[in-house]
């Protein structure tokens, strides 16, 4: 139980750190947010939970493929934010990302990469 509490606290601390940095500097906050901190922590947690290397490797592999369709959304979100306001832009962002993931997964399946 103490280990899982440590996992939660450390993971939450990373999110709070990024949020606090972003309040002070857009560029530094974005830089730290763009680092694969959640993935690195997940890989560490999987390793410390004695998961097999194949599971850890698969997590890294699939994370690579799932990052690709998210990239356009980060470009369009600021444009949507100006036109729609925060909550509407966020909703469009999330729905668009889900659609983009689905289309990307279908396209990648044709190349032998099974994402869903």
C-alpha positions, 0 to 999 in steps of 0.5 A, spaced: 500 500 500 505 505 501 508 503 494 501 505 490 501 511 495 508 513 493 506 512 485 500 516 486 504 522 489 509 522 485 505 522 478 501 527 481 507 531 483 509 531 475 502 534 473 502 539 478 510 541 476 508 542 469 502 546 471 506 551 475 511 551 470 506 553 465 503 559 469 510 562 470 513 561 463 509 558 457 515 556 453 518 552 459 511 549 461 510 546 454 517 544 454 516 540 460 509 538 458 512 535 452 517 531 455 515 524 456 514 524 463 508 520 464 511 515 459 517 514 463 514 514 470 509 508 467 515 504 464 519 505 471 512 503 475 511 497 470 519 495 472 518 496 479 511 492 479 516 486 476 512 486 469 516 482 464 520 486 459 515 484 453 510 488 457 514 494 458 517 494 451 510 494 448 508 500 452 513 504 449 512 501 442 504 503 442 506 510 446 510 511 440 504 510 435 499 513 439 503 520 440 503 521 432 495 522 431 495 527 437 500 532 434 496 536 429 491 537 435 496 541 439 497 545 433 489 546 432 487 547 439 490 554 440 486 556 434 480 553 436 481 556 443 480 563 440 474 562 436 470 557 441 473 559 448 476 554 452 471 548 454 468 548 447 475 548 444 477 542 449 471 538 447 472 539 439 480 537 441 478 531 445 472 529 439 477 530 434 483 526 437 478 520 438 476 520 431 484 521 429 486 516 433 480 511 430 482 513 422 490 513 424 489 506 427 485 503 421 490 506 416 496 503 420 492 496 420 493 496 413 501 497 414 501 491 419 501 495 426 495 493 430 493 499 435 486 497 437 
